[in-house]
Amino acid sequence: MPNGSGELRSRRFLDVGAAGGRCSVLVGGSLVVELGPSWTPRRIEFEGPEPPQTKKVVSDPHFPFAGFLPWVKHAPQGLWQGTRVRETGPAAFLRPPWVRWRGGFLEVFAEWDGPAQTELRVDGRKVENGRVEWAEPLLWPRAMQRVAVELVVDGKVSDRDVVTLAQRRLEARGTQLRLNGEPLGVRGLLHWGYFPDLVGPDPEPERLRTELRGMQERGFNLLKCCLFVPPRRFLDVCDEEGMLVWMEYPVWAQPLRDPRMLPVFEKMFQHDAGHPCVVIRTFTCENDHVEPALARKLYERVKELDPGALAADNSGWVGTAHVGDFWDEHAYLHNAQWPYYLERMQRVFAGLPEKPFLLGETMVVDADTESSATAMAIRRYQAESLLHAFPDAGYVICGARDALQTPLGVQFRNGRWKDAPEEWNWQRTLAARAAAGELPDPALRQNPAAGVLPGHREMPADVEVCERLDLENLRAGARVLHVASPRPGSWKVLESTFWSPVPVLDVDGAPGRVLRERLFFDLFRGFGLAAPPPGCVRVLAGVRDFHDRSGQPREFGLVYAARVGRGRLLVSALDPAFEATRWVHAALCQEFLLSDAELPELELEEPVRSWFVNGPWTVTGASVPGGRAVVVTGTPADNRGASVFQGWAEFRATVTVPADWRGPALLRAHSIGDGWELYVDEVLQCAHGNRGGTWDSGRDVPLTAELAGVVPGRAQQWLVRVKDHRGGGGMVGPLYLTEGDPEAGLLF
């Protein structure tokens, strides 16, 4: 890289931008240095006419700063930012310098090596004791400039770098963010640095510029660099385009406890501190293993380097950060949970100091080419509901690009946008409407883009509506609508999705349109139907879930139709509390139960005996509505949010198992909480899930356990201690005793 001082070119360096693993640098076959893995640049001096060579880069599975890209099967490969030979005079920068303005002076952060007479200059002006008098720059993002930082020896430039100079300040005032004194509503987009066609997150500047402008056209003003460190030219483009950046450093699924991590963080801080676009920093993500003293050191250091930005140690959930300037939540929820989550947060914040509220990851919706309009409607409903409840709140939509396994992006994997800019017009005006109090009170779980129901429908008189299936009656020729719930004799239901998957519909005409517009709004309750053997039912409405623990897409139904003996059956897990559900039920019954529509044959067996522990439960806890509520086992929608809380709550009930119960008290429990413990008469019977942290590892994993302390026929006191961090609610269920194999059959 020429520097304009030919006669002073006496030193040579190899610049390595980043390393996706460990590698060796050799000159003339001799080892010069071992380096990597790393996210930040390294400058290595060498001698001789031949350029250095690098041996094969070997990945390091123990690298604590690997980030999230390995989890989406696209870890950075090799020296993914390339290498460059840099020639300098006798004085040379050992790493890229950067500058900041403070109180009438330009402060220069530079590490260099050279003879004693070396001078440090900025745009030709000599720097004394690390600073030089300088007029206050104009405020970014409206303005910025580039300045030349030079090392000068005997009047000649020995080394030179051009860096960004800009002035900006993001601060928290109560619940509000202010950028340069003006209110800021964060409308962010989460990016993992996932570029499927590249070996690392280093797109060409013009490609990135086009992508950023596409984001801005759709109303996004912040890019969250989630668990990766972008290269300098990436941040340069963000500076130039006025795109705010939330830098989340790449500590994922690793403890943040080791003091030896401090030098690595220092390099990352120095790497991005000179970029005005970086206005928020978090040091790790959803991490239950953070050493508070280390978190405090990192916070104090980054605030020292960049006092005009915000920081927190842990982006995850309220109560998990040890130090920070704002409250952060990762709300991965569907619309049957969303309004009750917002009510929960209002109760939680009533007892906490005022800080800005940012949803650092949220509004996740899977969408293919046919369901992008549905995804847009869900995100709009959640964003508008959020800002109606918290007008100063900000959010970061997950995510930018579809991953290999999941279509959760607002772009396809190739970078093509799923929706045109005009489809995002609602977001462009959202913060202003919220600040002006112009957002209407959102109707409960209603799609703002849905049409009106096409007329009124009554349930046909020839259709029997039941909550408990009478198999003999059905086989004899009855036409039955069965509304499934966690109760004996019902089709089995489970809560097994925590955001909105891709809808799968096999209904035409007006019922198909209503299902398409409303499936994840007023129709969706939160339960799905247990799946029968393939080909035994017609799936009229269902979902394809890409986030199953198996790692494979899984389909489960919301509405089934089938022939059972001489009868015809429609099974539904939709929410019967809404008029739209009743309309859909009536329309589908008319089309599939009272017609000759072709349906597959289904064999149903009598279920084994089960006994449900449905309450009522008295629930108490700090963030329970009023501190105390009475609920039944069911979804947040069933309990109108009374079972949604933050942290731990206690569910109590007097339970009498039938005196004629045969065999062991075999408990089957599903979706009780993120973690939970069951006591009978004050004796611990079983425990499940993550009880010591914030992860929801036990929520959608069923538990079968024998309860030694249960005595049939005796009234006993049951206490279930339940933890809920992610907002899915407690005691969702089902929760029941069974005399047989809980995995067998389709009916409770």
N, C-alpha and C positions, 0 to 999 in steps of 0.2 A: 504494500500500500504506500505509494510515493507520498512524501511529505514536503516536497519543494525545497529540500536542502541537500542536494546531491553530495556535496563535499563532506557532509557530516554523517553520511550513512555508514555508521561503524558498528551497529548492533542489529541483530536479527531475532525475531520472535515468532513463535507459532501461536496464533490465536485459536483456541478451541472454544466454540460457543457453549456446548453442553455435551454430556456423554450419557448414553443410555445404558451404560454398564462400565465395568472396569476395563482399562486398556493400558498398553505400554507405548511410550513415545521413544523412538530410537533414531539416532543420527549415526550414519556410517556403521550400522549394525550394533552400536553400543547403546545401552539403556540410558535415557536421559531422565525420565520421570514416569512414575505410575500415577494414573489419574482416574477419576470417575468412581462410581456414577455421580453425576451432578446435573443441576439445572442452570447453574450460573457460569459465566465465562472464565476461562483460565488462560493466562499468558505465560508462555514457556520460552525462555531464552535458549538459543543454541548457537553453535559455531560451525563454520565450515561452509563450503559452497553448495553442498547438496541439501535439499529440503528434508525435514524430518519425515519419518514414516511411522504409522501407527499399526500396531498389531491388532488382531481381531478383538472386537469389543465383546466382553463376556458379561451377560446379565448377572445381577447380584440379587438373589431372592430375599436377602436380609436387609436391603437398603430401606431405612425407615422413612425416607422421603419419596417413595415410589409413586405416591398419589393414587388416582383412581383409574388412570388409563389401563393398567394391567387388568382391572376388573371388567373392562369392556373389551378385553382381548386385543388391545392396541397400544401396548407399552412402547415408548420411544425406542427406536432402534439405532444402534451405532452412534456415530458422531453426527447427530441428526441436524445440527445447524452448520455442518461443514467445518473446514479449517482454512485459515488464511496465514500467509507469511507476511509479517509486518517488519519493515526496515525503518530504523530510527538513527538519530545521531547518538552522541554519548549519553544524553539524558533521555529517559523513556518512562512513560506511564506503565505501571505494573498491573493496573486494572483500569477500566474506563472511569474517567472522572465524572462528577456531576456538581451542579450548583443549586443554590437556593438564595432567595432574597430575604433579608430580615433587617428591619430598623435602619434603613439607609445604606446598608452594605450588601454586597454580593459575597456570600460565603462559598468557598470552593473546597470540595471534598476530593482530594487527589492523593494517590499513593504513587510515588515515583522514585527513580534511582538515577543519580547522575553526579557530575563533578560539583564542587562546592560553589562555583560561580553560576550555577543554573538558576534562572529566574522563572517563576510561574506567572503567566500573564493571561488575561481574559480580554479578547478583542484588542490586544496591544497594550493593555493597562496592567501595570505591575501589581501583583498580589502580595501583600505584607501580612504575615501572621494568619494566613488562611482567608483573608478577606480584602475587598477593595470597595471604596465608595461607589455607590450606584443609585441612580434614580429608580424610584419604585416602578416596577413593570406594570403594564396594563393587566387587567384581570382575565384569567383563563376561565371559560373556554372562548370568550370573545376575542382574545388576542394571545399570542405567544411569539417568541422569537428564538432564534438559534444564536449561540455565541461560541466563539472559538477559544478553547482552553489550550494553551501552548506552554511548552518547556523551551526556553531560549538559552543558548550557550554562546557567549561571546557575540551577541547580537544576531545570531542565526537560529532559526526554528529547528529544534532537534526532534520534537514530537508534538503532535497536534491532534485534538479531537473536537468535534462539533457537537454540542449538547443543547438540550432544551432549557430555556429560561422562561418561567411563567409564575404568576402569583395567583393563588387561590386558597380559600379556606372553607372547609366543611366543618360545621359545628352542630352540637346538639343543644337545643334550647327547649327544655321541657320535653314534650312529646314530638317536637318538630325538628326536622333537619333544615339547616340553612346553608346554602352555598353562596359564599360572598355576600352574606346578609339577606339573601332572598330565599323564600320557602322553596324546598325541594321535595317533590314527590317521586320516590324511586319506583321506576317501572323497569325492572331488570330482566335479563335473560341469562340463564345459567349455561355455561360452556365448559365441557371437560377437556378442551383442547383436542377434540376428536375430529381428525381429518382423515377419513379412511384411505385416501389415495396418497398420503404422505407418511414418511417414516417418523415424524414427530410434529408437534404443533407449531410449525414454522411456515405458514403460507406466504407466498409472494406478497409484497405490500399492496399491490393494486388489487389482487384477489381479496385480501382482507378488507381493503377500503370499500370495495363493492359490497361485501357482506355487511359491514358496519352500517353503510348507508341504507341497505335494505332493512336493517333493524330499526334505524331511526325513522324511516318512512312508515313503519308499523307502530310507532309510538314508544319504542324502547329507548331509554336514556342511560342505561347502565349494563355493562357486561360483567358477569361474575366469572372470573377465571377460577374455576372450582378444582382445587387440588392439582394444579399444574402451574409452572412458572413460565410465562411466555418470554420469548427472546426480546432483546432490545428493540429490534425493528418493528415487532408486533406492537409494543407499547408506544413507539414513536407514531405509528399510524393512529392509535387511539388518541394520543395527544392532538394530532393534527385534525382529527375528525370531531373532537369535542365529545368523545364517548367516555363517560365515567366508567371506572373499573373498580370492582371489588376483588381484591387479591386474597384468595384463600390458599395458604401455603400447603404443600402436598404431604401432610401427615394424616394418613387414613388407615384405620384398623391397626394402628401402632400407638403405643403409649407415648405421651409427651412428658417424660420424667427425667431423662438423662441430661445432665448439664453439658455433656459433650455435643449436644445438638445446638448449643448456643452459637458456635462459630459458623455453622451452616446457615442458621437464621440470619446472622449478621451479614453474610454474603448476599442472601436474598433481599434483605432490607436495603442494602447499598445498591443492589441491582435495580430496584424500582423506585427508590426514594426521589430521584430527580425527575420523575414523570408526574406532571400535574394531574393526569387522568386517574391515577391511583388514589382514591379518596377514602376507601374502606379496606381494612386488613383484618383477617382472622387467621389464627396460627394453626388450627386443626379443625376437624369436622366430626360432629356427632361422636365425641370421644369421652368415654367414661373414665379414662385413665390419664388425668392431667395433674401434674404436681403444681399446687397453687403458687409456691415460691418461684418456680421456673416461669410460670405464666406471668407473674408480676414483673419479673426481670425483662421478659420479652416485650410486655406492654410498655414499660417505662422506656426501654431503648427505642422502640419504634416511634413513640411520642416525642422523644428527644430529637430524632432524625427528621420527623415530619409532623410537627405539632398542629398543622392545619388539616389533618385527616383523622378519621375515627378508627378505633381498633377494639377488638375483643379477642379473648384467647380461644373460644370454642364456639363455632357456629353449629347450633343444634336445637336446643329447647330451653325455655326459660328455666333458670335455676341451675343450668349446667356450666355456665361460664363463671369463672372465678373473678374475672376483671373485665370490664367492658363499658363502652360508651352508649350501648343501645341494647334493647331486648331482641332476641332472635328466636324464631321458631321455624321448624321444617314441617309444615302441615301437608301431609300426603293423605288427602281425604276425598271421599265422594260427596255428592250433594245431599245425601240423606244424613250425613254427619256434619256438614259444613256450618249451617246456621247455629247448631248447638255448640260447636267448637268456638265460634265467635262469642257466644254468650259466656262460655267458660272463661275465655281470655279477659272479658270485661270484669268478671269476678276476681280473677287472679291479679290483674293490674290494680284493682282497688286497694290491695294491701302492699304494693311495691312502690319504690321511688319512681318518679316520672322520668322516662327515657323514651327516645324514639323507638317505634315498634317496626321491625323489619322481618318479613317472612323470607328467610334466606334461601329456601327451596320450597316450592309450592306449586299448586295448580297443575299437577301432572295429569295428563290425559293422553291415552294411546289413541292414535288415529291413522287409518289408512286413507286411500284416495277417496273412498266413499263416505267416510265419517268425519272429515275435517270440519264440516259445518257444525256438527254436534260438539266436537272438541272446542271450537271457538265459542259456542254458546255456554258451555260449562265454564270455561275460563272467564268469560265476561261476567257470568252470574257470580262467581266466587270473588272476582276483583271488585265488582261494584258493591257486593255485600260487605266485603272487608272494609272498604273506604266509607261506607255508610256508617258502620260501627266505629271505625277508627279513622277519621278524616285525614290524619297526618301519617298514616301507616304507609309503608312501602312494601314491595314484593318482588321476588325473583322467580319468574316462571321457569320450570324445568320441562324441557331443556331446548337447546338450540337445534341440535341435529339428532335424528333417529340413530339409536345405537344398533349394533348388529342384532341384538336379541330383542329389542323393544322399540316400537314405533312411537316414542313419547315426544319427539321433537316437533318444533314448528317448521322445521325443514326436513326433507327427506335426506337419506344418507349422502346423496350426491350434492347436497347443498341447495337443491331447488326448493323454493318456498311452497308450503302447502296452501297458503291463502294469499290473495292479492293485498296490497297495502290498504285499499279502501275497506276491506273486511275488518281491519283493525282501527277504523276511525274512532270507535268508542274509547279506545285506550288513549288516543292522543289528547282527548279532552277530559280524561278521567280525573286527574289531580285538581284541575281548575274547578270542575263541577263539585268535587268533594269539598274543596276549600270554601266555595260559595254556598254550601249547603243545598245544592241543587240535585243531589242524588235522591231519588224517591226511596221510601222504605221498601226494600225488596220483598215481593210476595214470596211466601214460604215455598222454596224449592220449585219456583216457576221459571220456565225458559223464556227469557225476554224476547226471543225470536219466534216463539211458537204461535201458530194460528189458533183461532178459537175452535172449540170442539164442534164438529159438524152436526149440530142438532142434539136433541135429547134422546136418550135410549133407556128403555126399561129392560130389566132382565126378563127373557122369555119365560112365560108361565110354565112351560114344560121342562124347564131346567131346575134341578135340585141344587141348591147351594149348601155346601157343608164344610165344616172345619175338620171333621173326623170321618174317614172313609168307611162306608158300609159296603164291604166287598160283595156280600151276597146280593144286595140290592143292585149294585152296579152290574154284576155279571148277569142278572136277570133282565137287563135291558134299560136301566135308568140312564138319563142324560144328566151328568153331574159336573158342576163346577166346584172344584176343591181348592180352597184358599189355604195354602200350606203355612204352618207355623210350628214352633217347637212345642208339641203336645202329643199325647198318645193317640195313635191311629192316624196321624198326619204323614204325608210324604215328608221325608227327611229334608231339612233345610240347614244350611251352614253359612256363616259369614266368612268369606274367603277371599275377598278383594278389598284393598285399601285405597285404591283410586279408581278412576273410570276406565275400564277396558274397552276394547273395540266391540260395538254392538253387532250381533248376528241375527238377522230378521228373515222370516219366511212368510210374510204376510203382505198382500197387495192392497191397493185401494186406500180408502180413508183410514181403516184401522192401521195399515202399514205406515201412513204418514203420521198419525198420532203417536205410534210407538217410536218412530224415528225421532220425532221432535221432543218427546217427553220421557223416554226410557230412563235417562239418568237424572231426571228432575222429580216431578211428583209421582211418577210410577214406581220408582226404585225405592225399596225399603231397606236394603242392605243385606238381605238373605238371597242365596241362590239355591236351586234345587239339586238334590243328589242325582247323579247321572245314572240312568239305566243302561243295560247293555246296548251296544250300537244297533240302530235300526228298529228298536222297539217302540219309539215314540217319534212324533214329528215335533221338532223344536221350532215353535213359532217365534219365540223371542229368547235370545240368550246372549252370552258375551264370550269373547275370546280373551283370556287373561294371559299376558306375556310375562307375568312376574311370579309364577308359581315356583315353589322351592325346588321343584325337580329341574328347573332350568329350561323346561320345554313349555311351549304354549299349551294352555288347557282350556277347553270349552265347558261351560256349565250353563244350564238352562234357567230361564225365568218363567217361561210358559211352555208347557208340553200339551200335546193332544194325542190320544190313542184310543183304540177299541179295546175294551176289557170284556170278554165274553160277548153277550148281546148288547152290552151297553157302550156308551161313549163317554170319555173322560177328558176334561180340561183341567190341568193342574197349574196353579199360578202362585208365584212368590211375590207378585206385585203388591203395592201398599193399598189396602182396601179403604184407607181413610180419605182418599181423594176422589173427586168426581171423575177425573180423567180415567182412573183405574176402573171405576164402575162402568164407564162408557166402553172402554176396551173389552172388559169382560163380557158385557152384553153383546157387543159386535162379534167377538170371536165365538161365543156360544152359538149365536145364530148361524155363523158360517161353518162351524166345524162339528157342532153337536146336533143341530136340527137339519142337517143336510146329508147328502150321500158323499160328501167329500172323502176322498180316499185317505185312510189313516192306518198305520201299522197296528199289528196285534201285540198287546202287552199282557204278560202273565204277572199277576201280583200275588204274593204269598201273605198269609196272615202273619203279622209281626209277632216277635217274642214280646213278652210282657215288659213294659217299662213304666216307670213312675217319675214324673217330672217335679223338680224342685223349682217352681216358678215364682215363689214368694206368696204374698208381698214381702219385700225386703225393706227394712229401714236402713238407709244409707246415711252415714255421717262422714264429714271431712271438711277441711278448711275451705275448699273451693266447690263443695256441693252447694246447690242453690239453697240459700238460707242456712247453710250448715247442716241441714237435715232434710231428707226427702224420703218418700215412699215410692218404690218402683217395683216392677215385675221383671222377670228374666226376659230380655228382649233387646232390640236395637235401640240406639238413641232416638230414632223416629218413633218407636213404640212408646217411649217414656218422655217424649217431647223435651229431651235434653237433660232430664233430671239425673241421669246416670253418667253424665260426662263431667269429668273433674280433672284436676291437675295433681299429679303425685299419687299419694295413697289415700284410700277411703276404706271404710268398714261397712260391710253388708251383713245385717243380722236378721234372722228369722227363726221362729219356732217351727220345727219340722217333725212330723210324726210319720214315719215310714209305715205302711200298712202292716197290720199284725200278721197277715198271712203271707208275707213276703218269703219266698223260698230261696234257699241258697245264699251265697255271699252278697253283701251290699256292694255291687260292682258299679262304680261311678263312671259316667262318661261326661267329660267336660270339654267345651269348645268355646273359644273366644270369650273367656272370662276376663281377661285383661292382659297387659303386657307381661305381667308376672303376678302370681297370687298364691295365697296360702289358705287352706280350709281347716278350721277347728270345729270339733263337735264336743260340746260340753267342756270347752277350754283345752281340749287335747288335740294337738296337731295330727291331722289325718293324711294330708298330702300337700305338696307344693309343686309349682310349675312355672316355667318361664324365667325371665331375667328379673330377679327381685332386687339385685344390687346396683342396677344401672338404668339407663334410659331406653335401651333397645326393646323392641316388641317381639322378642324371639319366641315367646310362648303363645302369642295371640291366635294364630291360625294353625297351630299344631294341636290336634286333639289329644286329650289325656284319658286313659282308662286306668283306674286305680281301685283297689279293694279297700273299703273303709272298715277298719276293725272296730271302731267305736260306735257304730250304728246299731241300735237295738230296735227291731221292729215292734210297733205298737206303743212305743214310749215317746212322749213329747221331749224333744231334745233341742238344745240351743246351738244353732249353726252360726258360725262367724266366718266370713270370707274376707280376708284382707286383700285388696285389689290395687294394683298400681297401673295408672294410665298416664303416659307421657305424651303419646302422639295424638290424643284426642278422639280415639275410636270408641271411648266409653267403656264402662265396666259392666259385668254380668250380662253380656249379650246372649250367651248361650248358643246352643242348648246345653242344659245341665240336668242330668237325669240318672236314675238307677235302672239297670237292665238285668234280666235274668238269663240273657244269652249273649251271643257275639254281637257287639255294637256295629261291626262292619257288615254284618249280613243283612240282606234285604233292603228294600227301598222305603219302608214305612217304619215310623217310630212305634 
